[in-house]
């Protein structure tokens, strides 16, 4: 009985890499991007919404798309907010931060990614030490705001900057 299992495992191990790659999920990725843009605020406030997006991002495998990877990092940071254990909170936050930073490193001029990081840096507690790029991100976002094609995202950026300045966070 065990020999059969090992043979199957070896076949999968050696032949698995030869299997054709799954086709690109562009329509699904587009729906995921649309949905996360709409729900990003709720991800940080509602654990159930956050958990749904954690699962969707895991299923989608968005590692190649910097914008989706950045949002996945933000969702992972939000997951930390809902964790009970302080160590788990920190692990999720740092894992999400690494994803977001990787996304920005691969597309440094992406206004939406920089805005995403700006919103997080403005809102996380200072003891996490994640506030070193606020001025840089704000300058890039304001300078490239005219390039943001999605009117909902552009309006969100304008409202966030105005509210953050009014409250003294920027």
C-alpha positions in Angstrom: 0.0 0.0 0.0 2.7 2.5 0.9 4.8 1.7 -2.2 1.8 2.8 -4.4 1.6 6.1 -2.6 5.3 6.8 -3.0 5.2 5.9 -6.7 2.3 8.4 -7.2 4.2 11.1 -5.2 7.3 10.6 -7.3 5.4 10.8 -10.6 3.7 14.0 -9.4 7.0 15.4 -8.2 8.9 14.7 -11.4 6.2 15.2 -14.0 4.4 18.1 -12.2 6.8 20.8 -13.5 6.2 19.5 -17.1 2.5 20.2 -16.9 1.4 23.2 -18.9 0.9 26.4 -17.0 -2.7 27.5 -16.2 -4.0 30.1 -18.6 -3.9 33.7 -17.4 -6.8 34.8 -15.2 -7.1 38.3 -16.6 -11.0 38.5 -16.3 -10.9 37.1 -12.8 -8.0 39.5 -11.9 -10.0 42.4 -13.2 -13.0 41.5 -11.0 -10.7 41.0 -8.0 -9.1 44.4 -8.6 -12.5 46.1 -8.9 -13.9 44.4 -5.8 -10.8 45.1 -3.6 -10.9 48.8 -4.7 -14.5 49.0 -3.5 -14.0 47.1 -0.3 -10.5 48.1 0.9 -11.9 50.2 3.8 -14.1 47.4 5.0 -11.2 45.0 4.9 -9.6 46.9 7.8 -12.9 47.2 9.8 -14.7 43.9 9.1 -13.0 40.6 9.8 -15.4 38.6 7.6 -14.7 40.8 4.6 -11.0 40.6 5.3 -11.1 36.8 5.4 -13.0 36.6 2.1 -10.3 38.7 0.4 -7.5 36.7 2.0 -9.0 33.6 0.4 -9.6 35.2 -3.0 -6.1 36.5 -3.2 -4.7 33.1 -2.3 -6.8 31.4 -5.0 -5.9 34.0 -7.6 -2.1 33.8 -7.2 -1.5 37.4 -8.1 2.3 37.5 -7.6 3.0 38.8 -11.1 0.8 41.8 -11.0 2.3 44.6 -8.8 -1.0 46.3 -8.2 -2.8 43.2 -7.1 0.3 42.1 -5.0 0.2 45.5 -3.3 -3.5 45.1 -2.5 -2.8 41.5 -1.3 -0.2 43.0 1.1 -2.7 45.5 2.4 -5.2 42.8 3.0 -2.6 40.8 4.9 -1.9 43.8 7.0 -5.6 44.1 7.7 -5.7 40.5 8.7 -3.2 41.4 11.4 -5.6 44.0 12.7 -8.2 41.3 13.3 -5.8 38.8 15.0 -6.1 38.4 18.7 -2.5 37.6 19.5 0.0 40.5 19.4 2.6 38.3 17.8 0.2 37.2 15.0 -0.7 40.8 14.5 2.9 41.7 13.9 3.6 38.7 11.7 0.7 39.5 9.4 1.6 43.2 9.3 5.2 42.5 8.4 4.3 39.9 5.8 1.8 42.3 4.2 4.4 45.2 4.4 6.9 43.0 2.5 4.4 42.3 -0.2 3.5 45.9 -0.6 7.1 47.0 -0.7 7.9 44.3 -3.3 5.0 45.5 -5.4 6.2 49.1 -5.2 9.8 48.1 -6.0 8.6 46.4 -9.2 6.5 49.5 -10.2 7.9 52.5 -8.5 5.8 55.1 -10.4 2.4 53.4 -9.8 0.3 56.1 -8.3 -2.3 53.7 -6.8 0.4 51.6 -5.1 2.0 54.7 -3.6 -1.4 55.9 -2.5 -2.1 52.6 -0.9 1.2 52.7 1.1 0.5 56.4 2.0 -2.9 55.5 3.5 -1.4 52.7 5.5 1.5 54.8 6.8 -0.8 57.6 7.8 -3.1 55.2 9.7 -0.8 52.6 11.4 0.5 53.2 15.0 3.8 55.1 15.1 5.5 52.4 17.2 5.5 50.1 14.1 7.9 52.5 12.4 6.2 52.4 9.1 6.0 56.0 8.2 9.2 56.8 6.4 7.8 57.3 2.9 4.8 59.6 3.6 6.4 62.7 2.1 7.7 60.9 -0.9 4.5 59.1 -1.6 2.4 62.2 -1.1 4.5 64.2 -3.6 4.3 61.4 -6.2 0.5 60.9 -5.7 -0.2 64.6 -6.0 2.1 65.0 -8.9 0.6 62.1 -10.9 -3.1 62.5 -9.8 -4.0 63.6 -13.3 -2.9 60.2 -14.7 -5.3 58.2 -12.5 -7.9 57.0 -15.0 -10.5 55.5 -12.5 -12.6 58.4 -11.3 -13.6 56.5 -8.1 -9.9 56.0 -7.2 -9.0 59.6 -8.1 -11.9 60.9 -5.9 -10.8 58.7 -3.0 -7.2 60.1 -3.3 -8.4 63.7 -3.2 -10.7 63.1 -0.3 -8.1 61.2 1.7 -5.4 63.8 1.2 -7.9 66.6 2.2 -9.1 64.8 5.3 -5.6 63.8 6.4 -4.3 67.4 6.1 -7.3 68.7 8.0 -6.7 66.2 10.8 -3.0 67.0 10.9 -1.8 63.6 9.8 -0.2 64.9 6.6 
